[in-house]
Amino acid sequence: MKNVLIISSSPRRDGNSEVLCQQFAKGAMDGGNNVNVVYLSAVNMNFCRGCYYCYDNGECIQRDDMNDLNAMIRTADVLVLATPVYFYQISGQLKTFLDRMLPIYYRDYNFHDVYFIATCADTNSDTVDRALQGISGWLECFDKVTLAGIIYGLGVTDVGDILGSEVYDMAYQMGVGV
């Protein structure tokens, strides 16, 4: 059994990337894993101040929800990052979350596998590839971490567009396989 932490960064509840998170979670639970899903739209999270307080103290100086989230991240075996793609990039919510993981960078962490889920209105996978470049750069900062799987949901705009698609089923199967 693995501890799977899924981070949904969509500002839109029940949006397409969030639906894929739910499918991944269902698959991971059916696979016998412990799963937690965090919806960043409900998290009180400020921007990183770049003060490096966390370097010496192991936690952020800011007293928002990220200290609790970083504690959850430290015990996760698998981290799933999900985002809608806006202007060829990950959501601002996900970028802020990744920046606020700086205390993890300076301390021990369990996760080795990261999965990336992205959705966009464009039907061209190059759109998501650009967002993936940012995630890949972030992954390079962690020496024990690999990108274990990628799911692209293309050509989806309206809530529910992803339902019943091939990618919808793929998210479930990938979750089972963590």
C-alpha positions as CSV (number, residue, x, y, z in Angstrom):
1,M,0.0,0.0,0.0
2,K,1.3,3.4,-1.0
3,N,0.3,6.9,0.3
4,V,-0.9,8.8,-2.7
5,L,-1.4,12.5,-2.5
6,I,-3.3,14.2,-5.4
7,I,-3.1,17.9,-5.9
8,S,-5.9,19.4,-8.0
9,S,-5.0,23.0,-8.9
10,S,-8.1,23.8,-10.9
11,P,-9.9,26.9,-9.7
12,R,-13.1,25.5,-11.2
13,R,-14.8,22.8,-9.1
14,D,-15.6,19.7,-11.1
15,G,-13.5,21.0,-14.0
16,N,-12.0,18.5,-16.4
17,S,-8.6,18.2,-14.7
18,E,-10.4,17.7,-11.3
19,V,-12.5,15.0,-12.8
20,L,-9.3,13.2,-14.0
21,C,-8.0,13.5,-10.4
22,Q,-11.1,11.9,-9.1
23,Q,-10.7,9.0,-11.6
24,F,-7.0,8.6,-10.7
25,A,-8.0,8.6,-7.0
26,K,-10.7,6.0,-7.6
27,G,-8.2,3.8,-9.4
28,A,-5.5,4.2,-6.7
29,M,-8.0,3.3,-4.0
30,D,-9.3,0.3,-5.9
31,G,-5.6,-0.7,-6.2
32,G,-5.4,-0.8,-2.4
33,N,-3.6,2.5,-1.8
34,N,-4.3,5.2,0.8
35,V,-5.4,8.3,-1.2
36,N,-5.7,12.0,-0.2
37,V,-7.0,14.6,-2.6
38,V,-6.2,18.3,-2.0
39,Y,-8.1,20.9,-3.9
40,L,-5.9,24.0,-4.0
41,S,-9.0,26.2,-4.6
42,A,-9.9,25.5,-0.9
43,V,-6.4,26.0,0.4
44,N,-5.3,29.2,2.2
45,M,-1.9,29.6,0.4
46,N,0.2,32.7,0.0
47,F,3.0,33.3,-2.4
48,C,6.6,32.3,-1.4
49,R,8.5,35.2,0.0
50,G,11.9,33.9,-0.9
51,C,13.1,34.6,2.6
52,Y,14.7,31.1,3.1
53,Y,13.4,30.8,6.6
54,C,12.5,27.2,5.7
55,Y,16.2,26.5,5.0
56,D,17.1,26.7,8.7
57,N,13.8,25.9,10.2
58,G,12.2,23.1,8.1
59,E,8.9,24.9,7.7
60,C,7.7,28.1,6.2
61,I,7.5,31.3,8.3
62,Q,4.0,32.0,6.9
63,R,1.2,30.6,8.9
64,D,-1.2,29.4,6.2
65,D,-2.2,25.9,5.1
66,M,1.1,25.1,3.4
67,N,2.9,23.9,6.5
68,D,0.2,21.2,7.0
69,L,0.3,20.4,3.3
70,N,4.1,20.1,3.4
71,A,3.7,17.6,6.3
72,M,1.4,15.6,4.1
73,I,3.8,15.7,1.2
74,R,6.7,14.4,3.3
75,T,4.8,11.2,4.0
76,A,3.5,10.7,0.5
77,D,5.0,7.9,-1.6
78,V,3.3,9.2,-4.8
79,L,2.5,12.8,-5.7
80,V,0.0,13.6,-8.5
81,L,-0.1,17.1,-9.9
82,A,-3.1,18.1,-11.9
83,T,-3.7,21.4,-13.7
84,P,-5.7,23.0,-16.4
85,V,-3.4,24.6,-18.9
86,Y,-3.8,28.3,-19.4
87,F,-1.6,30.2,-22.0
88,Y,0.7,27.1,-22.4
89,Q,1.5,27.0,-18.7
90,I,0.4,25.3,-15.5
91,S,-2.2,27.1,-13.4
92,G,-1.0,29.9,-11.1
93,Q,-2.3,27.9,-8.2
94,L,-0.1,24.9,-9.0
95,K,3.0,27.2,-9.6
96,T,2.4,28.8,-6.2
97,F,2.0,25.4,-4.6
98,L,5.3,24.1,-6.1
99,D,7.1,27.3,-5.0
100,R,5.8,26.8,-1.4
101,M,7.2,23.3,-1.4
102,L,10.7,24.8,-0.8
103,P,10.8,23.4,2.8
104,I,10.5,19.9,1.3
105,Y,13.5,20.6,-1.0
106,Y,15.7,21.2,2.1
107,R,14.5,18.2,4.0
108,D,13.8,14.5,3.6
109,Y,10.7,13.4,1.6
110,N,9.3,10.0,0.7
111,F,7.8,10.5,-2.7
112,H,9.7,9.2,-5.7
113,D,7.0,9.0,-8.3
114,V,5.2,12.0,-9.7
115,Y,2.3,11.9,-12.1
116,F,1.2,14.8,-14.2
117,I,-2.4,15.4,-15.3
118,A,-3.2,18.3,-17.6
119,T,-6.2,19.4,-19.6
120,C,-6.7,22.1,-22.1
121,A,-9.1,23.4,-24.7
122,D,-6.5,23.1,-27.5
123,T,-6.4,19.8,-29.4
124,N,-2.6,20.1,-30.0
125,S,-0.5,18.2,-27.5
126,D,2.3,20.9,-28.0
127,T,0.2,23.1,-25.8
128,V,0.5,20.8,-22.8
129,D,4.1,19.9,-23.6
130,R,5.1,23.5,-22.8
131,A,3.4,23.2,-19.4
132,L,5.2,19.9,-18.9
133,Q,8.5,21.6,-19.4
134,G,7.9,23.6,-16.3
135,I,7.1,20.5,-14.3
136,S,10.1,18.7,-15.7
137,G,12.3,21.6,-14.5
138,W,10.8,21.4,-11.1
139,L,11.4,17.6,-11.0
140,E,15.1,18.1,-11.7
141,C,15.4,19.9,-8.4
142,F,14.6,16.6,-6.6
143,D,17.3,13.9,-7.1
144,K,15.1,11.0,-6.0
145,V,12.0,11.8,-8.1
146,T,10.9,10.6,-11.5
147,L,8.0,11.4,-13.7
148,A,6.1,8.1,-13.6
149,G,3.1,9.0,-15.8
150,I,1.5,11.7,-17.9
151,I,-2.1,12.2,-18.9
152,Y,-3.2,14.8,-21.4
153,G,-6.8,15.7,-21.8
154,L,-7.0,17.7,-25.0
155,G,-9.9,19.6,-26.6
156,V,-11.9,20.0,-23.4
157,T,-13.3,23.3,-22.4
158,D,-16.7,22.9,-20.7
159,V,-17.2,21.1,-17.4
160,G,-17.8,17.5,-18.1
161,D,-16.2,17.4,-21.6
162,I,-13.7,14.8,-20.3
163,L,-16.3,12.3,-19.1
164,G,-16.3,9.0,-20.9
165,S,-13.2,9.8,-23.0
166,E,-10.3,7.5,-23.5
167,V,-8.3,9.8,-21.1
168,Y,-10.9,9.4,-18.5
169,D,-10.4,5.7,-18.5
170,M,-6.6,6.1,-18.7
171,A,-6.7,8.1,-15.4
172,Y,-8.4,5.3,-13.6
173,Q,-6.0,2.7,-15.0
174,M,-3.0,4.8,-14.1
175,G,-4.3,5.2,-10.6
176,V,-4.7,1.4,-10.2
177,G,-1.1,1.0,-11.4
178,V,0.6,3.3,-8.9
